């Protein structure tokens, strides 16, 4: 009895302290990798374009220390462990830097544009590299068209009904199940009503009766409507050789990028519905808190290591797309201004360009605050990112 009590206490301590701490550490590791690779692309191409670089920082200011200095570039370690940055000459608004030889602002567009493109492209390359390694070592996930239950939580409607991890859910309340949205919709529509579920278990169809309703996850999160299992698309991994894995990784990255670009059309509706009682069908955009919670959910899965790297690759593609959009303060807007300068044949007034970027930065920060508030509300309410 004493040992059981001690184990329960230790499990609670792990959930309360170490699990959130691990989530934060892993999230910071992932974010640092994504930003570091992005800025490394700017640095590498900038040097080859003859652009003067003043500093390459690991983490964000305030500065902790200068690691070393080489060829006039300070390589620094900064206190905020959130990636990195490149400080080009001409980015601090000083007259001699803006108009100085070799500065970013003084560079012609044909030099400036590749430097701005390099960061996003490095995020795309990183995604291709991650997917290629995963496909070469684990195999290429091939959907079977079914949804597979990965975990059944104790004391939930799913556990009472007899669901088991590994079951493939093929029908629910008479509806074929081929995507996640159908399961959520049925759970919300049929709360408190017994419905029939058909699963494939060890190659045999099994019929179960389940009543969707409130349930509590092992970490204390409470849900008002659901089944109490986590699930995802059932896949089989098909092995490929390393060279083929690179091609598949590239094509998979291109396909995902295409899907994300198509989803941009739904972004205004998703932003408008952030605080609506009815979530948008495509899901809500996530801020840093939401991404951190998503990271915590994937690393708790049985294949957490693989899921973590898959999520990292997907977020890297998101950064690739986001930074190419012509939004002030992002790489895409710098590229747009350089193209305008190229067409006009003369430079835009630097103070006007700086003003546009300043307003854009403030708008981005406002959006970030909005997303963060929504993420925190979802966390307080126990709304999962991937869990059901």
C-alpha positions in Angstrom: 0.0 0.0 0.0 2.8 2.4 0.9 4.6 1.6 -2.4 1.4 2.2 -4.4 0.9 5.5 -2.6 4.4 6.6 -3.3 4.1 5.7 -7.0 0.9 7.7 -7.2 2.5 10.7 -5.6 5.5 10.4 -7.9 3.2 10.1 -10.9 1.4 13.3 -9.9 4.6 15.1 -9.3 5.8 14.1 -12.8 2.6 15.3 -14.4 2.5 18.5 -12.4 6.1 19.6 -12.6 8.3 17.5 -14.9 5.9 17.1 -17.8 5.3 20.8 -18.3 9.0 21.5 -17.8 9.9 18.9 -20.4 7.3 20.4 -22.8 8.8 23.9 -22.4 12.4 22.6 -22.9 11.5 20.6 -26.0 9.4 23.4 -27.4 12.4 25.9 -26.9 14.7 23.3 -28.6 12.4 23.0 -31.6 11.8 26.8 -31.9 15.5 27.5 -31.6 16.4 25.0 -34.3 13.8 26.5 -36.7 14.9 30.1 -36.2 18.6 29.3 -36.1 18.4 27.5 -39.4 16.5 30.4 -40.9 19.0 33.0 -39.8 21.9 30.8 -40.9 20.5 30.9 -44.4 20.5 34.7 -44.3 24.1 34.8 -43.0 25.5 32.3 -45.5 23.9 34.0 -48.6 24.5 37.5 -47.2 28.3 36.8 -47.0 28.4 35.4 -50.5 26.5 38.4 -51.8 29.1 40.8 -50.3 26.7 42.1 -47.6 28.4 43.4 -44.5 27.3 41.4 -41.4 27.9 42.8 -38.0 26.5 40.1 -35.7 25.2 36.6 -35.7 23.4 35.9 -32.5 22.3 32.6 -30.8 19.1 33.5 -28.9 17.6 37.0 -28.7 19.0 40.0 -26.8 19.9 41.1 -24.2 23.3 39.8 -25.0 24.9 37.4 -22.5 28.4 37.3 -24.0 30.4 37.4 -27.2 31.6 33.9 -28.1 34.2 35.0 -30.6 34.7 37.5 -33.4 35.8 36.6 -36.9 36.2 38.7 -40.0 34.4 41.6 -38.2 31.4 39.5 -37.3 30.5 39.1 -33.6 29.1 35.6 -32.8 27.1 36.2 -29.6 25.1 34.2 -27.1 22.0 36.0 -25.9 19.7 35.5 -22.9 16.4 34.6 -24.6 16.7 31.1 -26.0 14.3 31.5 -28.9 16.5 30.9 -32.0 18.8 33.5 -33.4 19.3 36.6 -35.6 21.6 38.2 -38.1 22.4 41.9 -37.8 23.3 43.2 -41.2 24.9 46.6 -41.7 22.1 49.0 -42.5 19.5 47.5 -40.3 19.9 49.8 -37.3 18.9 53.1 -39.0 22.2 54.8 -38.6 23.1 57.0 -41.6 26.6 55.6 -42.1 25.2 52.1 -41.9 22.3 52.7 -44.2 24.3 54.3 -46.9 27.6 52.7 -46.1 29.5 50.4 -48.6 28.5 46.8 -48.2 25.4 47.5 -46.1 22.1 45.7 -46.7 20.3 48.9 -47.6 22.9 50.0 -50.0 23.0 46.6 -51.8 21.3 46.4 -55.2 18.1 44.4 -55.4 19.7 41.5 -57.2 21.9 41.0 -54.2 19.3 41.8 -51.5 16.6 39.5 -52.8 18.6 36.3 -52.5 19.6 37.2 -49.0 15.9 37.6 -48.0 14.9 34.4 -49.8 17.6 32.3 -48.1 16.0 32.2 -44.7 12.7 30.8 -45.8 14.4 28.4 -48.2 16.5 27.0 -45.4 13.3 26.2 -43.5 12.0 24.3 -46.6 15.3 22.5 -46.9 15.2 21.6 -43.2 11.7 20.1 -43.6 12.9 18.1 -46.6 15.9 16.8 -44.6 13.7 15.8 -41.6 11.2 14.0 -43.7 13.9 12.3 -45.7 15.6 10.9 -42.6 12.3 9.8 -41.2 11.3 8.0 -44.4 14.7 6.4 -44.7 14.7 5.0 -41.2 11.0 4.5 -40.3 9.4 4.2 -43.7 6.9 6.3 -45.7 3.5 6.5 -43.9 0.8 5.3 -46.3 -2.8 6.0 -45.1 -5.1 3.1 -45.1 -8.3 5.3 -45.1 -9.2 4.4 -41.6 -8.8 6.1 -38.2 -6.7 4.2 -35.6 -7.1 4.6 -31.8 -3.7 5.1 -30.2 -4.7 5.4 -26.5 -7.8 4.8 -24.4 -7.9 6.7 -21.2 -9.1 4.9 -18.0 -12.6 5.6 -16.7 -13.8 7.3 -19.9 -16.7 6.5 -22.2 -14.4 4.7 -24.6 -12.8 2.6 -21.8 -16.3 1.6 -20.4 -17.4 0.7 -24.0 -14.4 -1.6 -24.4 -12.3 0.3 -26.9 -8.6 -0.8 -27.1 -5.4 0.9 -28.3 -4.8 -0.3 -31.8 -8.5 -0.6 -32.8 -9.2 0.8 -36.3 -12.5 2.8 -36.2 -14.4 2.3 -39.4 -18.0 3.3 -38.5 -19.6 5.4 -35.8 -23.3 6.0 -35.4 -23.8 4.5 -38.8 -21.3 6.9 -40.5 -18.1 5.7 -42.2 -15.1 7.2 -40.4 -12.3 8.5 -42.7 -11.2 11.8 -40.9 -11.0 13.4 -37.5 -13.7 16.0 -37.9 -16.4 13.3 -38.3 -15.5 11.8 -34.9 -15.6 15.3 -33.2 -18.9 16.2 -34.8 -20.6 12.9 -33.7 -19.3 13.3 -30.2 -20.7 16.8 -29.8 -24.0 16.0 -31.6 -24.7 12.7 -29.6 -23.6 13.6 -26.1 -25.4 11.4 -23.6 -26.8 9.0 -26.3 -25.7 5.5 -26.8 -24.4 4.9 -30.3 -22.9 2.0 -32.2 -19.2 1.8 -33.1 -17.6 -0.7 -35.4 -13.8 -1.3 -35.1 -11.4 -3.7 -36.7 -9.4 -5.6 -34.0 -6.9 -8.2 -35.0 -8.4 -8.4 -38.4 -12.0 -9.0 -37.1 -14.9 -6.5 -37.0 -16.1 -5.8 -33.5 -19.2 -3.9 -32.6 -19.2 -1.7 -29.5 -21.8 0.6 -27.8 -20.5 3.9 -26.5 -22.1 7.0 -25.0 -20.1 10.2 -25.7 -19.9 12.5 -22.8 -17.6 14.4 -20.3 -14.3 12.8 -19.4 -11.1 13.6 -17.6 -7.6 13.0 -18.9 -4.9 11.5 -16.6 -3.2 14.9 -16.4 -6.4 16.5 -15.0 -7.8 18.1 -18.1 -11.6 18.0 -18.4 -13.6 17.7 -21.6 -17.3 18.3 -21.8 -17.9 16.1 -24.8 -15.9 13.2 -26.3 -15.0 9.5 -26.1 -11.8 9.5 -24.1 -9.4 8.1 -26.7 -6.7 9.7 -28.9 -6.6 8.8 -32.5 -5.2 9.6 -35.9 -5.1 8.3 -39.5 -4.2 4.6 -39.6 -1.0 4.2 -41.7 1.4 1.5 -42.7 5.1 2.4 -43.1 6.7 1.3 -46.4 10.4 1.1 -46.4 12.4 2.9 -49.2 16.1 3.3 -49.8 17.8 6.5 -48.6 18.1 8.0 -52.1 14.4 7.4 -52.8 13.6 8.8 -49.3 15.1 12.2 -50.4 12.8 12.4 -53.4 9.8 11.3 -51.3 10.7 13.8 -48.6 10.9 16.6 -51.2 7.6 15.7 -52.8 5.9 15.3 -49.4 7.2 18.8 -48.4 5.9 20.3 -51.7 2.5 18.6 -51.2 2.2 19.8 -47.6 3.2 23.3 -48.7 0.5 23.3 -51.3 -2.1 22.3 -48.7 -1.0 25.0 -46.4 -1.1 27.7 -49.1 -4.7 26.6 -49.9 -5.6 26.9 -46.3 -4.5 30.5 -46.3 -7.9 31.3 -47.9 -9.6 30.1 -44.6 -7.3 32.2 -42.4 -9.5 35.3 -42.1 -12.5 33.1 -41.1 -10.3 31.3 -38.6 -9.1 34.5 -37.0 -12.6 35.9 -36.9 -13.8 32.8 -35.1 -11.0 32.6 -32.5 -13.4 33.5 -29.6 -16.5 32.1 -31.3 -18.3 29.2 -29.4 -18.2 27.3 -32.7 -14.6 26.6 -33.9 -13.9 27.0 -37.6 -13.9 23.7 -39.5 -10.2 24.1 -40.5 -9.1 24.6 -36.9 -7.8 27.6 -35.1 -4.4 29.2 -35.8 -1.9 28.7 -33.0 0.3 31.1 -31.2 3.5 30.2 -29.2 1.5 28.8 -26.2 -0.6 26.6 -28.6 2.4 25.3 -30.4 4.1 24.5 -27.0 1.0 22.6 -26.0 1.0 20.8 -29.3 4.6 19.9 -28.7 3.7 18.5 -25.3 0.9 16.4 -26.8 3.1 14.8 -29.5 6.0 13.9 -27.2 3.6 12.1 -24.9 2.5 9.8 -27.7 3.9 6.3 -28.0 6.0 7.4 -31.0 6.8 10.7 -29.5 10.3 11.0 -31.0 9.0 10.5 -34.5 6.0 12.7 -33.9 8.2 15.5 -32.6 10.3 15.6 -35.7 7.3 15.4 -37.9 5.8 18.4 -36.1 9.1 20.2 -36.4 9.2 19.7 -40.2 5.5 20.9 -40.5 6.3 24.0 -38.5 9.4 24.6 -40.6 7.2 24.6 -43.7 4.8 27.0 -42.0 7.7 29.4 -41.4 8.8 29.0 -45.1 5.3 30.1 -46.3 4.7 32.8 -43.6 8.0 34.5 -44.3 7.4 34.7 -48.0 4.1 36.6 -47.6 4.4 40.3 -48.3 3.6 41.2 -44.7 5.5 44.2 -43.4 8.5 43.3 -41.1 8.7 39.8 -42.7 11.1 38.6 -45.4 8.4 38.8 -48.0 7.9 42.5 -47.5 11.6 43.1 -47.8 11.6 41.2 -51.1 8.6 43.2 -52.3 10.3 46.5 -51.6 13.5 45.3 -53.3 11.4 44.3 -56.4 9.7 47.8 -56.4 13.1 49.4 -56.2 14.3 47.3 -59.1 11.4 48.3 -61.3 11.6 52.0 -60.3 15.3 52.1 -60.9 15.9 54.0 -57.7 15.7 53.4 -53.9 12.6 54.1 -51.8 13.1 56.6 -49.0 14.5 54.5 -46.2 12.5 56.3 -43.5 9.2 55.5 -45.3 10.2 51.8 -45.7 11.2 51.7 -42.0 7.8 53.2 -41.0 5.9 50.5 -43.0 7.9 47.8 -41.3 7.4 49.3 -37.9 3.6 49.4 -38.4 3.7 45.8 -39.7 5.7 44.7 -36.7 3.2 46.3 -34.3 0.3 44.5 -36.2 2.1 41.2 -35.9 2.7 41.7 -32.2 -1.0 42.5 -31.8 -2.0 39.3 -33.6 0.5 37.4 -31.5 -1.2 38.7 -28.3 -4.6 37.7 -29.7 -3.4 34.2 -30.5 -1.7 33.9 -27.1 -4.9 34.9 -25.3 -6.9 32.4 -27.3 -4.2 29.7 -26.6 -4.3 30.4 -22.8 -8.2 30.3 -22.8 -8.1 26.9 -24.6 -5.5 25.6 -22.1 -7.6 26.7 -19.1 -10.7 25.1 -20.6 -8.8 21.9 -21.3 -9.3 22.0 -25.1 -6.7 19.7 -26.6 -4.7 20.4 -29.7 -4.6 16.8 -31.0 -6.2 14.8 -28.2 -9.9 14.1 -28.2 
